[in-house]
Amino acid sequence: MSIDEIQADISRFPLDLVQITGGEPLMQEETPGLCQALLNSGATVLVETNGSYDISLLPPGAIRIMDIKCPASGEEQSTDWKNIARLEATDEVKFVIADRGDFEWAVRVVREHHLLGKCTVLFSPVFGTMEAQKLAHWILQTNLAIRLQLQLHKYIWSPDRRGV
């Protein structure tokens, strides 16, 4: 779809918040232009990225939600660590936690990179693997201002159905 087609499709709904996710939206060369067009229309724009691409490609005003891959994902080497310096106070960093090892690793990253002083930090349990209650308990024990985030789309739609 073209940017104009996307905007026409979105305009059918009374909303002022648009979240762009993927796959990886920054793999698409048109994503920054789409973000700018949506921002120009008055929308708040959120972009969920896996953090492997330069987040500064996004226009000012777009809120970046950067996923830092934990060790259990097998993808932790994909993070572009230079993105930490590119974060703004309106951005968010998300860690999807599979186990205690991921949790301890993520807390270490949060502390070493002073993420709580830069942006919002979210910890999310791997759906079907990590109990949200257990993760919430661990977060509380750290006494850090980390927010628990549940992947609501996985609770709303059954595993065999996709939709947003």
C-alpha positions in Angstrom: 0.0 0.0 0.0 1.1 3.5 -0.6 1.4 6.1 2.2 -1.8 7.8 0.8 -3.7 4.5 0.8 -2.6 3.7 4.3 -3.7 7.2 5.5 -7.1 6.8 3.7 -7.6 3.4 5.3 -6.7 4.7 8.8 -9.0 7.8 8.3 -12.0 5.5 8.5 -11.4 5.2 12.2 -11.7 7.9 14.9 -8.3 7.6 16.3 -5.3 9.7 17.0 -2.8 7.0 17.9 -1.1 4.8 15.4 1.3 2.0 16.2 3.6 0.6 13.5 5.0 -2.8 14.1 6.2 -5.7 12.1 8.3 -7.8 11.4 10.8 -5.0 11.6 9.3 -1.7 10.3 12.7 -0.1 9.8 13.5 -2.7 7.1 10.9 -0.8 5.0 12.5 2.3 3.5 9.1 4.0 3.4 8.5 3.8 7.2 10.1 7.2 8.1 7.9 8.9 5.4 4.8 7.1 6.7 5.6 8.2 10.2 6.0 11.8 9.1 2.8 11.8 7.1 0.9 10.4 10.2 2.6 12.9 12.5 1.6 15.7 10.0 -2.0 14.5 10.2 -2.0 15.0 14.0 -1.6 11.4 15.1 0.6 10.2 17.8 2.9 7.6 16.2 4.5 4.7 18.0 7.0 2.5 16.2 8.0 -0.9 17.6 11.4 -1.9 16.4 13.7 -4.8 17.2 16.6 -2.4 17.8 18.8 -3.8 15.0 18.4 -0.7 12.8 19.3 2.9 13.5 16.3 4.4 15.2 17.4 7.9 14.4 16.0 7.3 10.9 12.5 8.0 12.3 11.3 11.6 12.3 11.2 13.7 15.5 8.0 13.2 17.3 7.7 9.4 16.5 7.9 7.4 19.7 10.3 4.5 19.4 9.7 1.3 21.3 12.9 -0.6 21.0 13.1 -4.2 21.9 16.4 -5.4 23.3 16.7 -9.1 22.7 17.5 -11.2 25.7 19.8 -14.2 25.6 17.0 -16.9 25.6 15.7 -15.4 22.3 18.9 -16.4 20.6 18.9 -12.9 19.0 20.7 -10.7 21.6 23.6 -10.1 19.1 21.2 -8.3 16.8 20.9 -5.2 18.9 22.5 -2.0 17.6 23.8 -0.8 20.9 24.4 2.7 19.4 20.7 3.1 19.6 21.0 3.6 23.4 22.5 7.0 22.8 19.8 7.8 20.3 16.9 7.2 22.8 14.8 10.2 23.9 12.7 10.6 27.1 9.5 9.8 25.1 10.9 6.5 23.9 10.6 3.0 25.5 12.9 0.0 25.8 11.3 -3.4 26.1 12.8 -6.7 27.2 10.9 -9.9 26.6 11.8 -12.2 29.5 11.8 -16.0 29.2 13.5 -17.0 32.5 15.5 -15.8 35.5 18.7 -15.6 33.4 17.0 -13.2 30.9 15.7 -11.2 33.9 19.1 -10.8 35.5 20.7 -10.0 32.1 18.0 -7.3 31.4 18.4 -5.7 34.9 22.2 -5.6 34.3 21.6 -3.9 30.9 19.2 -1.4 32.4 21.7 -0.5 35.1 24.9 -0.4 32.9 23.2 1.8 30.3 21.3 4.0 32.8 18.1 3.3 30.9 15.8 4.4 33.7 17.3 7.9 33.3 16.8 7.9 29.6 13.3 6.5 28.9 10.6 4.1 30.0 11.7 0.5 30.6 9.3 -2.4 30.1 9.7 -6.0 31.0 7.3 -8.5 29.3 7.0 -12.2 30.0 7.4 -14.6 27.1 3.8 -15.7 26.5 3.2 -19.3 27.6 6.7 -19.6 29.1 7.1 -17.0 31.9 4.4 -16.4 34.4 3.5 -12.7 34.6 3.0 -12.9 38.3 6.5 -14.3 38.8 8.0 -11.6 36.6 6.0 -8.9 38.5 7.4 -10.3 41.8 11.0 -10.1 40.5 10.5 -6.6 39.2 9.2 -5.5 42.6 12.3 -7.0 44.3 14.6 -4.8 42.2 13.1 -1.6 43.6 13.6 -0.2 40.1 11.0 1.8 38.1 10.5 -1.0 35.5 7.0 -1.5 34.2 5.4 -4.9 33.6 3.9 -5.1 30.1 1.8 -8.0 28.9 1.5 -8.9 25.2 -2.2 -8.2 25.2 -2.7 -9.3 21.6 -1.7 -12.8 22.7 -4.4 -12.8 25.4 -7.1 -11.4 23.1 -6.6 -13.6 20.1 -6.0 -17.3 20.3 -2.7 -18.7 19.2 -4.2 -19.9 15.9 -5.7 -16.6 15.0 -3.9 -13.4 14.1 -5.3 -9.9 14.1 -4.9 -6.4 15.5 
